[in-house]
Amino acid sequence: MTVSRNLRRPAAAVAALAAATALLAACSSSDDDSASATSASAPASASATVAVAGLDNGQAQVIVRKAVDGDTTVAELSTVLDTSTPGAAEALNAFSKAANEAGYTPDAYTVKSVKADGENKAVAVTAIKSPHAPEPVDLNLAMVKQDGEWKLAGASVTTLTSMMPQH
């Protein structure tokens, strides 16, 4: 079991690097339909007009960066992540460690805007700067308010981890 676990970490790092490269290749062309699907397409003025009570860009920034920090433990993720889906914290933790090793450290994630997406739900439009591309790529990360606290939603874990190739 230990050997298997020790092999998974380097494999996860390689997978994250490959996923990041694939994501950037797909998003590098403005003519590519898949790039526009992952990019925020709403004008900035529309995003700014939909206020979210208790959540602004700065607060969302803290949540996102703590969630994608490879040094954040699985237990600590419960403060910034909706952990109601079994395995969400572990999946995000594995993604974060591999992504950090590939150069996608927490400072690569910058929340540009936050907009309401229903009751106790929001979307944080987050620019992700790649160490392998000149321009950041925008990604919509879902947020949810639980027990009075804003957290990264389980859907965001799926969004982030889907960038890693499946084996």
PyMOL commands that set and color helices and strands:
alter all, ss='L'
color gray80, all
select helices_A, chain A and resi 2-27+33-38+44-49+57-67+74-77+88-101+106-108+154-161
alter helices_A, ss='H'
color red, helices_A
select strands_A, chain A and resi 109-116+121-128+137-146+149-152
alter strands_A, ss='S'
color yellow, strands_A
deselect
rebuild
show_as cartoon
